[in-house]
Structure formats: structure tokens, C-alpha cells
């Protein structure tokens, strides 16, 4: 049988960066094929070539044994290729039906076309167990449901080859299990799935074959049943990965952050946070565990100055934070940074970087007043030296300070954000989902930096949906559900069943 996809010596260069170099491998029809590698290894670039976003500089691309020159995504769709991106391509104030029809309206008789499309979508949802209402509005759907909409779009457009880029980066464990059931059904229909992910356990659970990329080249190709997570990790980064990172004994100092009776209501008087009491001491990592959407994001927004609480008190080293009687939070994030609060936001693209600015500019955003000379002007020599040091210390790739940060992989963007916040020497560091969508080598690097800060006496409040990350970093675990704290555990009391019950709303009592 001809492979569904075959890459032959594919190369692609972006300026000085060799994104793909003579990449050759094939993907069997009717299989689930994993493509893994470090951030910046060339995975997404290769899949963008397959989907017509980029055009290869050289090499051949074969679909079902026939060489194709795919110049646009429209041509890829016509060949039965669909792609679900890590950051969803949905219009949030439109319905599922409208999003599916965008670009495929099919003429002037829109009402009749809408009725036909709705009926087709309901049939597809039933067949693939997608559990999506075609008439629901996107912004009312959970992240997992929005992803099912993206898959629904591709099935509706007759995709036989489905590319998924980091599909579980923002999903809960339950949503991931549901997604995998859908993918297995897709495979049973004879479709081909290409899965780009950094989560090696998912590779072991769902794929048939795996291709490993490193520095734009193929580092290895194996059958999943004949490999292990350790072997894949070694192929990805070219060295063994430390399982347990070194850390000093737990010896917390004085309270740095104290939250008392914090409340938050939305415009409709719905409680988003209720009765939050929390303490973080110097030299400890307190992790907030919970399913996304249970108040963790709102709590971090308040503590970083991005949002005003309805009531309650927040103290930094015994001094109450200046929420005051402000009508809005304008100017608070800058004031909080000046007080010593660093913030690595959950959504790096929305809140952490400005994509159209350079890496060097992004290393100083929020702290630009600290890099002025005695005349009040920006000291560009000092900024350049500082940036070069950060790129080296945090292994940002490529080490080009002038490249637009939007061209970097997600993991390298995350390294820039963490480098910027860590280099500001915070007293309190707020860290939201620090390793979402990053590779195993970058995870090790980020965890090392956070543990180093903890050992140096910084107070760290971590929000993570990854329980293994919580286990690896936390000294204490606070569990949230429904905007409330449902329990607190020391790390030596770590128990996934108990944490799961607390995440489900069972109170500590």
C-alpha cells in the first residue's frame, strides 16, 4: 500500500535559520503517526509545508504516491488534508455552524445551505461521538469542546489526513481521553492522523509509529511498541533527561504573600472566587492544582494587578497591595512589578509577548524603566548585552536578538518570558502553566530555573494542570474547585486520588 504521506529531502530556510534540512520519512495510510522533537526542531514547519502554509525550498512531497506541489491551504484541503492548530482558528462570537461554513458557504442560497450543513454536522457528531451542538456559540464552549469543533470542521471538509499540533496542551485528562477515543474512531474509518506533541506518554498510548526530529533533521524513526519514553527522550534532546532534579531541603522563611478572604464577582454578581485564604513563604513553591476554569486564572490576574478583587486583602511582605478604590486595574501591573512581583502568564501569546516585536524588545517589556541611562534615555548597549546573556543562560533558540519573537517556537517564546521575569529578581514569582506546549528538554530547563529561585529564597506561586509537574516542583499543594480552596496538602501527602476528589469539588472535610 502506498504511504498516505511521504517527505523526500524536504528543506526550508528562514533567513539564517535552517528550519528543515533534508527531511525524509513516510506515514502509513490508516495509522496514527507521532512527530516529536524539541521546540524549534522543525515539526510545525514541516506540517505547515504539508498544509500549504509554507512552500519547501527543495525536496518532494507525495500524497498517496503522487507528487504534489501544495502552494496554499486551499490546495491541501482539496487533497483531503486538514489541520487542527494549537491555537484554535475560531471566531468566538459566532456559532459552531457558522465557523464550519466560513470559506465554504457554497453560493447565495445561504438559508438552505445552513440547513444542509447543520444536518450533516449532527450526523458527523453522532458518528464520531463529538458531542457538539452546531448552534452553540464558540465562546460558550469549553476548550475541549472548541477543539472538537476544529476536528468537526476537518471531517466536514472530507479530510482523510488530519494533522493535530499539540492537541492536548490545554485539555484536562478527561478531555484528552475523549479526544483519543475520537482519534481511534477516525483511524478505524481508514483515516490517517499525524500527531505533534511533547507528551511522551501520549505518544506511547495512541501512536503506531514515531518520527523524532532534532535541529531540523530526522533523528530517528521507530515503531511505538518497540521503544520507550526514555529512548524517545534521548533521541529528542541528544542526552539523558534527569528524572529528579536537585533541590535544597524545605526550609521556608517569612510569609511573602498573604491572601485573606479574597472575593471576586463578575458583572452579573456570579462568584468567581470565594473566601480565598492563601500564604506563600520565602523559599517555597506553592502549587495550585485544579481543572482549568475553576478560579486559578482569576486569582493570578488579581495577584499580578491585571484585575481588581471585589473584596478581601492581599499583602506582600506585610504591606497591603494598593488596590484601593480604583475603578479599574490600569497601572497596577507596573506598580506590582515595582514592588517585586514577577508574572509568567498562562497565555504567553496574549499576555506574555508582543509577537511583532523583536526578542530583544520582549526581554525588557514591563521593565523598560530599569534600562535607562542617567539622562532618562534607553541604554541600548546595556539592553543588547543583557539580552545576549539571557538568550545564552536560558538556551533560547535561535540566539538572534533581532528576530521577531512571533517566529520562535512556543517553547522558546516561553523561555524568553521566564528569562525576563526571573532576571528582574522578584520577591514573589507568579507562574501560570509554565510548561504548556513545550518539549521535555525545555521542561527540564524551566523546572531547574524555578527550583533555583526557590532555593535562593524567592516565594513562588505555581498554577499547573499537570499533576506530574506539581509533584516535581511543589512544597505544598492547594487544590481549587468552583472558585474555592477545597484542600491543602504537603508534598509528602501527594495522592492523585485524593487530589482528584478535591479537584472534583469534595471539600477537605
C-alpha positions in Angstrom: 0.0 0.0 0.0 1.3 3.5 -0.9 2.0 5.7 2.1 -0.5 8.4 2.8 2.3 11.0 3.0 5.9 10.8 2.0 8.5 13.5 2.6 11.7 13.3 0.4 14.6 15.6 1.3 12.4 18.5 2.4 14.4 21.6 3.2 13.2 25.1 4.4 15.2 28.1 5.4 14.0 31.3 7.2 16.8 33.8 6.9 19.7 32.4 8.9 17.6 29.7 10.5 17.5 26.2 8.9 14.1 25.0 9.9 14.1 21.8 7.9 17.2 20.1 6.4 16.8 17.1 4.0 13.8 15.6 6.0 12.7 12.2 4.7 10.1 9.8 6.1 6.8 8.3 5.3 3.4 8.0 7.1 1.4 4.8 6.6 -2.2 5.1 5.5 -4.7 4.4 8.2 -2.2 5.0 11.1 -1.6 7.4 13.9 1.9 8.7 13.4 3.6 10.8 16.1 6.1 13.6 15.2 8.1 14.7 18.3 11.1 16.9 19.0 12.3 19.8 20.9 10.8 23.3 20.4 12.3 24.6 17.2 13.1 21.1 15.9 11.1 21.9 12.7 8.0 19.8 13.3 5.5 22.6 12.9 7.3 24.0 9.9 7.2 20.6 8.2 3.5 20.2 8.9 2.9 23.8 7.6 4.6 22.7 4.3 2.2 19.7 4.1 -0.8 22.0 4.7 0.4 24.7 2.2 1.2 27.5 4.7 4.8 27.3 3.6 6.5 26.1 0.5 9.6 24.0 0.7 12.8 25.4 -0.7 13.7 21.9 -2.1 12.5 18.3 -1.9 9.4 16.3 -2.9 6.1 15.8 -1.2 4.0 12.8 -2.1 0.3 12.2 -1.2 -0.9 8.6 -1.9 2.2 8.0 -4.0 1.6 11.1 -6.3 4.0 14.0 -6.1 2.1 17.2 -5.2 3.2 20.9 -5.2 0.9 22.3 -2.5 1.1 26.0 -2.7 -1.9 27.0 -0.5 -4.0 25.6 2.3 -7.0 25.5 -0.2 -5.0 23.1 -2.3 -4.2 21.0 0.8 -7.9 20.9 1.8 -8.8 19.8 -1.8 -6.3 16.9 -1.4 -8.1 15.8 1.8 -5.6 17.3 4.3 -6.9 19.0 7.4 -5.0 20.7 10.3 -6.1 21.5 13.8 -3.8 24.1 15.2 -2.5 24.5 18.8 -4.2 27.9 18.9 -7.7 27.4 17.5 -8.8 29.2 14.4 -12.4 30.0 15.5 -14.5 33.2 15.6 -15.6 33.3 19.2 -18.8 35.3 18.8 -20.2 33.0 16.0 -21.9 29.6 16.2 -20.3 26.3 15.5 -22.3 26.1 12.3 -21.1 29.5 11.1 -17.5 28.6 11.9 -17.7 25.4 9.9 -19.3 27.2 6.9 -16.8 30.1 6.8 -15.0 29.8 3.5 -17.3 27.1 2.3 -20.6 28.9 2.1 -21.5 27.3 -1.3 -23.4 30.1 -3.1 -26.1 32.6 -2.5 -28.8 30.4 -1.1 -27.4 30.6 2.4 -30.5 29.5 4.4 -30.8 26.2 2.5 -27.1 25.7 2.7 -27.2 26.3 6.5 -29.9 23.7 7.0 -28.0 21.1 4.9 -24.8 21.8 6.8 -26.5 21.6 10.2 -27.9 18.2 9.3 -24.5 17.0 8.1 -22.8 18.2 11.3 -25.3 16.5 13.5 -24.7 13.2 11.6 -20.9 13.6 11.9 -21.2 14.4 15.6 -23.2 11.2 16.2 -20.9 9.0 14.1 -17.7 10.3 15.8 -19.2 11.0 19.3 -18.1 14.6 19.1 -20.8 15.9 21.5 -21.0 19.4 19.9 -24.2 21.4 19.4 -23.9 23.1 15.9 -26.0 26.0 17.1 -23.8 26.8 20.2 -21.7 29.9 20.3 -18.0 29.3 20.4 -17.3 31.5 23.5 -19.8 29.4 25.5 -17.9 26.2 24.8 -15.1 24.7 26.9 -11.6 24.4 25.5 -12.1 20.7 24.8 -15.4 21.4 23.0 -13.7 24.1 20.9 -11.1 21.5 19.8 -13.9 19.1 18.8 -15.3 21.9 16.7 -11.9 22.2 14.9 -12.0 18.4 14.3 -15.6 18.7 13.1 -14.6 21.3 10.5 -11.9 19.0 9.1 -14.2 15.9 8.9 -17.0 18.0 7.3 -14.4 19.1 4.7 -13.7 15.4 3.9 -10.2 15.3 5.4 -8.5 11.9 5.1 -5.2 13.1 6.6 -5.6 15.0 9.9 -2.7 17.0 11.4 -3.0 17.8 15.1 -0.5 20.3 16.5 -0.2 19.9 20.3 -3.8 18.9 20.6 -3.8 18.2 24.4 -1.8 21.3 25.5 -4.9 22.9 27.1 -7.0 19.8 27.8 -7.8 18.1 31.0 -7.1 14.4 31.5 -10.8 13.6 30.8 -10.8 15.8 27.6 -7.6 14.1 26.4 -9.1 10.6 26.9 -12.2 11.8 24.9 -10.0 13.1 22.1 -8.1 9.9 21.9 -11.4 7.9 21.5 -12.3 10.2 18.6 -8.9 9.7 17.0 -9.2 5.9 17.3 -12.6 6.1 15.6 -11.1 8.3 12.9 -8.4 5.6 12.4 -11.0 2.8 12.2 -12.6 4.7 9.3 -9.2 4.4 7.4 -8.1 8.0 8.0 -4.5 9.0 8.7 -3.6 11.1 11.8 -0.4 13.0 12.3 0.1 13.9 16.0 2.6 16.6 17.0 3.1 16.5 20.8 5.7 16.9 23.5 3.9 14.4 25.8 5.8 11.2 25.5 3.2 9.2 27.5 0.6 10.2 24.9 2.9 9.0 22.1 3.1 5.7 23.8 -0.6 5.5 24.4 -2.0 6.4 21.0 0.5 6.2 18.1 1.6 3.4 15.8 4.9 4.9 14.6 7.0 7.8 15.8 9.4 10.1 13.9 11.8 12.1 16.1 13.2 15.4 14.8 16.1 17.4 16.2 17.6 20.6 14.8 15.5 20.4 11.7 16.5 16.9 10.8 15.2 13.4 11.4 17.0 12.0 14.4 15.2 8.6 14.4 12.1 6.7 13.4 10.7 3.8 15.4 7.6 1.6 15.9 5.9 2.7 19.1 5.6 -0.8 20.5 9.4 -1.3 20.1 10.5 1.8 22.0 10.2 3.5 25.4 9.7 7.1 26.8 13.4 7.1 27.9 14.7 6.2 24.4 12.4 8.8 22.7 13.6 11.5 25.2 17.2 10.7 24.5 16.6 10.9 20.7 14.8 14.2 21.1 17.5 16.1 23.1 20.6 14.0 22.4 21.3 13.3 26.1 19.7 11.6 29.1 16.9 13.6 30.9 17.2 14.0 34.7 14.2 12.4 36.4 14.6 14.1 39.8 16.1 17.5 39.8 18.3 18.5 42.8 16.7 20.8 45.3 17.7 22.1 48.8 15.8 20.8 51.8 12.5 22.5 52.5 13.2 25.4 54.9 10.7 28.2 54.3 11.2 31.7 55.6 8.8 34.5 56.5 5.5 35.0 54.7 5.9 36.9 51.4 2.3 36.7 50.1 -0.8 36.6 52.3 -4.3 36.5 50.8 -7.2 36.9 53.2 -10.9 36.3 52.4 -10.5 37.3 48.8 -13.7 37.5 46.8 -14.4 38.2 43.1 -17.8 38.6 41.4 -18.4 39.2 37.7 -20.8 41.9 36.3 -23.8 39.5 36.9 -22.8 39.1 40.5 -21.7 35.5 39.9 -18.9 34.5 42.3 -15.7 33.6 40.5 -13.6 33.5 43.7 -15.0 32.9 47.2 -13.2 33.0 50.6 -9.7 32.5 49.3 -7.1 32.3 52.1 -3.5 31.6 51.0 0.0 32.1 52.2 3.3 31.7 50.3 6.6 31.9 52.2 10.1 32.8 51.1 11.9 29.8 49.7 8.9 27.6 48.9 6.8 26.7 45.9 3.1 26.5 46.5 1.2 24.9 43.6 -2.4 25.4 42.8 -3.9 22.3 41.3 -7.3 22.0 39.7 -9.1 21.7 36.4 -8.8 24.8 34.2 -11.6 27.3 34.7 -12.0 26.9 38.5 -10.7 30.3 39.5 -7.0 29.8 39.2 -6.7 32.3 36.3 -8.7 35.0 38.0 -6.6 34.6 41.2 -3.4 35.1 39.3 -4.8 38.1 37.4 -5.7 39.7 40.8 -2.3 39.0 42.3 -0.5 40.4 39.2 -2.6 43.6 39.1 -4.5 42.7 36.0 -7.8 42.6 37.7 -9.4 44.1 40.8 -10.9 41.9 43.5 -14.5 42.6 44.8 -13.3 42.4 48.4 -10.6 40.9 50.6 -7.0 41.7 51.4 -3.7 40.9 49.7 -0.3 41.6 51.5 3.2 41.5 50.2 5.7 41.2 53.0 3.2 42.6 55.4 2.2 45.6 53.3 -1.3 45.7 51.7 -1.2 45.8 47.9 -2.7 49.1 46.6 -5.9 48.0 45.0 -7.5 51.0 46.9 -10.7 52.4 45.4 -9.6 52.2 41.8 -12.3 51.9 39.2 -10.0 49.7 37.1 -6.6 48.0 37.2 -4.9 50.5 34.9 -1.3 50.9 36.1 -1.4 48.2 38.7 0.7 45.6 36.9 3.5 48.1 36.6 3.1 49.1 40.2 3.1 45.4 41.3 6.3 44.7 39.3 8.0 47.7 41.0 7.0 46.1 44.4 8.8 42.8 43.4 6.1 40.7 41.8 7.1 38.8 38.7 4.5 37.2 36.5 4.8 34.4 33.9 1.2 34.4 32.4 -0.7 31.3 31.5 -1.3 32.6 27.9 2.1 33.7 26.6 0.8 34.9 23.3 -2.0 37.0 24.8 -0.2 38.4 27.9 3.4 37.4 27.8 4.9 38.6 24.5 4.2 41.0 21.6 4.6 38.8 18.5 5.5 41.6 16.1 8.4 42.9 18.2 11.9 41.5 18.4 13.2 39.1 21.0 15.4 41.8 22.5 12.4 44.2 22.9 10.4 41.4 24.6 13.2 40.8 27.1 12.6 44.3 28.6 8.8 44.8 28.2 7.4 45.7 31.6 10.8 46.6 33.0 11.9 49.2 30.4 12.3 51.9 33.1 15.2 49.8 34.6 17.3 50.0 31.4 17.5 53.8 31.1 20.8 55.7 31.4 21.2 58.7 33.7 19.7 61.1 31.1 16.5 59.0 31.0 17.2 57.5 27.6 17.2 53.8 26.8 20.7 52.3 27.2 20.6 50.1 24.0 24.1 48.8 24.6 23.1 47.6 28.1 19.8 46.1 26.7 21.7 44.2 24.0 24.3 42.8 26.4 21.5 41.8 28.8 19.6 40.1 26.1 22.6 38.2 24.8 23.2 37.0 28.4 19.6 35.8 28.8 19.5 34.0 25.5 22.6 32.1 26.4 21.6 31.4 30.0 18.1 30.2 29.1 19.2 28.4 25.9 16.8 30.4 23.7 17.0 29.2 20.0 17.9 30.9 17.7 20.2 33.2 19.7 19.3 36.1 17.4 18.1 39.1 19.5 16.7 40.9 16.4 14.4 38.1 15.1 10.7 38.7 15.6 9.6 36.7 18.6 6.5 35.5 16.8 8.8 33.4 14.6 10.1 31.5 17.5 8.6 28.2 18.6 6.2 28.3 21.6 8.8 26.8 23.9 11.4 29.4 23.0 8.9 32.2 23.5 8.2 30.7 26.9 11.9 30.8 27.7 12.1 34.5 26.8 9.2 35.3 29.1 10.7 33.3 32.0 14.1 34.8 31.4 12.6 38.3 31.6 10.7 37.7 34.8 13.5 35.8 36.6 16.2 38.4 35.7 14.1 41.0 37.4 14.9 39.4 40.8 11.3 39.1 42.1 10.4 38.6 45.7 7.2 36.8 44.6 7.0 35.0 41.2 3.6 34.1 39.9 3.9 31.3 37.3 0.9 30.1 35.2 1.2 26.8 33.3 5.0 27.2 32.7 5.5 24.2 30.5 2.2 24.2 28.5 3.1 23.1 24.9 6.9 22.8 25.5 9.2 19.9 25.0 10.8 17.6 27.6 14.2 19.3 27.4 12.7 22.7 27.9 10.5 21.4 30.8 13.7 20.3 32.5 15.3 23.7 31.9 12.3 25.6 33.2 11.9 23.4 36.3 15.6 23.8 37.0 15.3 27.6 36.9 12.2 27.6 39.2 13.9 25.3 41.8 17.0 27.5 41.7 14.8 30.6 42.5 13.1 28.7 45.3 16.5 27.6 46.8 17.6 31.3 46.7 14.6 32.3 48.8 12.0 33.5 46.2 8.4 32.8 47.0 6.7 31.0 44.0 3.0 30.5 43.4 2.6 28.0 40.6 -0.6 27.2 38.7 -0.5 23.9 36.7 -3.0 21.4 35.4 -0.1 18.8 35.1 -0.1 16.8 38.3 3.4 15.4 37.5 4.7 19.0 37.3 3.0 19.7 40.7 4.7 16.6 42.1 8.1 17.7 40.7 8.1 21.3 41.9 5.7 21.9 44.8 6.4 22.0 48.6 2.7 22.5 49.3 -0.3 21.9 47.1 -3.5 23.9 47.3 -6.5 22.5 45.3 -9.2 24.7 43.9 -12.7 23.8 42.6 -15.5 26.2 41.7 -13.6 29.3 42.7 -12.9 27.9 46.3 -10.0 26.2 48.0 -11.1 22.7 48.7 -8.0 21.4 50.3 -4.3 21.7 51.0 -1.6 19.0 51.2 2.1 18.8 51.9 4.1 17.2 49.1 4.7 14.1 51.1 0.9 13.7 51.2 0.7 13.7 47.4 -2.0 11.3 46.3 -3.6 11.5 42.9 -6.9 10.0 44.0 -7.3 12.4 46.9 -6.3 15.4 44.7 -8.7 14.3 42.1 -11.6 14.2 44.6 -10.7 17.7 45.8 -10.5 18.9 42.2 -14.0 17.5 41.7 -15.3 19.7 44.5 -15.2 17.3 47.5 -14.2 19.6 50.4 -11.3 18.8 52.7 -13.7 17.8 55.4 
